């Protein structure tokens, strides 16, 4: 039997361990909250484009970019009871279709001001058109950030959870490309997704990150170019998703390998447009000066224009 001293030591040890875990969780929550604030704002900014037609849209279709609402008309998708179809995309081989659905109660919440007014759910599914089987790839609220949800049930900025929306199939149908979106009208997004762009295997599995910065896809979603972070340039001391914007990465979506990297010390990168012939990309560079251990970049300047041939 354990002595009183031994029992007392165990109790003190457990109490200290619980306190350390709690402090770590609070600190991590603060870090995540700071990093996702700009993340959510960036997503909301990308969702402000209005539909080109004058057709009256329901609530969810108002806040999700119109170009992501494409529905495949050649295949009928039957959603779950009480759910509304957001989008559906046929695979390049036309043997599978991915679709997303959300609780229909979202549509009736025209003044969706905070999380909880509608206990909505969301899911991404793939239908195998040959076997007529359906597989769920992702869902909210069950698929969240990480173990931190055990300590802090909902990590969000502005009270609005984000979800992944399928936006395309990779060239050989090996990956489904995902984009973080805010499906409600409640303002800033929250930390229920980890990446701005990601991918998932159509047969299921973990969601794999692609990027948290400016990103462009090309070659039928086979490749991507994005602005990544670099330890060769100073850190941006602000709520951001990555250390800085100091590296251009050319990325193979299916093999998940870096094809090419452009990286220069004390440089800030931003993406321009892919040229109409699809062979080159314009990008811009600005000087990133370290000031009090933080990057100072003059974004009022247009930046130096550069061109790179797409690998």
Secondary structure, DSSP 4 states (H G I P E B T S, - for coil): ---HHHHHHHHHHHHHHHHHHHHHHHHHHHHHHHHHHHHHHHHHHHT-PPPSS-----HHHHHS-GGG----TTS---PPTTEEEEEEEE-TTSSEEEEEEEETHHHH-TT--STTSS---EEEEEEETTTTEEEEEEEETTS-S-THHHHSS---STT---EEEEEEE-TTSS-EEEEEE--SSSSS--SS-S-SEEEE-TT----EEEESS-EEEETTTTEEEEEE--TTSPPP-SS-SSS-S-EEEEEETTTTEEEEEE--TTEEEEEEEE-TTSSEEEEEEEEEEEETTEEEE-TTS--EEEEEE--
